[in-house]
Amino acid sequence: MIPSALERYTDHVREITVEASTVRAALHAVCARWPALRPRLFDGASLWPYLVIFANETRADLDTQLRDGDRVDVLAAAVGG
């Protein structure tokens, strides 16, 4: 799932199905479909620090392995004080 703040870069599609073996590959597949999303997710090769990734409701990183049917959620971390 893509954060609502970024859905304008995916034609307002929030749930996207891709085939990928890692979170990184899944996000790159999404960015291949919607190139304007890439600079909002990635700072070069790294995920922006204000984004948090979950795979099947467990905190994940870009190298987390995925299996068929896994769900990846991209969330914008709350910041402030």
Helices and strands as residue ranges (DSSP letters): G 4-10, H 23-33, G 35-37, H 38-41, E 42-43, E 46-47, E 51-55, E 58-60, E 72-76
